């Protein structure tokens, strides 16, 4: 029985993917990225309420790691971590008029999670 070999184009067509994606080889992360991710993990483990901005400040101030907030946000999204926020007060009831003429609202409790990774 003779084996019939499929060409790369035919394989890509059968899989319904681009032919160029068959040639892609992922790049290994460099040592700096791994070091920054370890720093971020260390800070996040101690203080999970810190967002990417505060983690960036912490790393620059105490760990002496020169990193900007965009890199911290990118690394946090890659690892899949985000800040755990406390419950905030959300104003959602009807408007009422206060004695001084300004509008006030009654507060109800709601929880917000700001997802910067989307």
N, C-alpha and C positions, 0 to 999 in steps of 0.2 A: 504494500500500500504506500503510495507516494504521499509525502506530506506537502500540503500546499501552504506556502508562507504568505501571510498577509503583509502588504506594505504598510508603512507608518500612516499614510493617508487613509488607507482602508480601515485600519485599527481605530484611528481618530473618528472616522465617520460612523463606525459601528458603536463607539462609545458616546457619540454626540458631543464631542469636545473639540476644542481647537487643536490643531496639530502642534502648534508651538508649545502648548502646555505639556506635551509629552517629553519635550526636551528640557524643561525647567528643572534645575537643581537648586534646592534652597541653600541660602548662605548661612554659614554658622555664625552665631553671635560672637562679637569680639569680647575681649577681657574687660574693657571699660563698661560695656553694657551689663555684663554679669555682675561686676562690682557695684554699679549703681542700683541694680535690682536687689542685690543683697542689702545695701544700705536702706533702700525703700522698705524692704521686708522687715528689717530690724526696727525702723521707726514706726511702721504700721502695727507691728506686734505690740509695741509699748503703748501707742496712742492711736487706736483705730478711728477716733473721731477727727483726726487730721485729714484735711483734703490735700490736693496736689500742691496748692500754693504754700500751705504751711509746711508740708514735707520738704518742699524745695528750699524754703527759708531755713529749716532745721539742718538740711544737708549742707547748705552753703556756710552756715554759721558754726555748727558744732562738729561736723564730720570733715570739714574742709574739702568737700567735693564740689568742684566747679560744674554745676549743672543748672540748666534753665528750667522754667516751669513746663514748657512744652515737652521736654524730654521726660520729665517726671510723669506727666499725664500720659504720654505714650507708653511708658514702661508699666504704669499702673493698669492701663487698659489691656496690655498684652498679658499681664499676669492675672488679670480679672479681679482686682481689688478696687474698692472705692470707700470713701469715708462713710462711717456709720453716724448719722446725725440724730440728735435728740429730737423729741417731738416739739414742733413749733406751734404757736397759736395762729390760727387762720381765721380771718374775719369773714364770716359768711352769712350772718343774719341780716335782717332788714335794717336800713339806715334809720337812725333816730336823731332828733335834734337835741343837743345839750343846752343847758341854760345860757351858756355864753354865745350861742348862735352857731357854733361849728357843728359839723356832722360827726357823730361817733357811731361805732358799731359794737354789737355784742360779740364776744369772742367764743368760738367753739374750737375744740381741739382736733387737729388733723396732723397727720404725719407726712412729711415731704422727704423724698429722696431725690437729690439732684444728680442725675445721671449724665456726667460729662463725656461718657465714652460712646455715645451714640452719634 
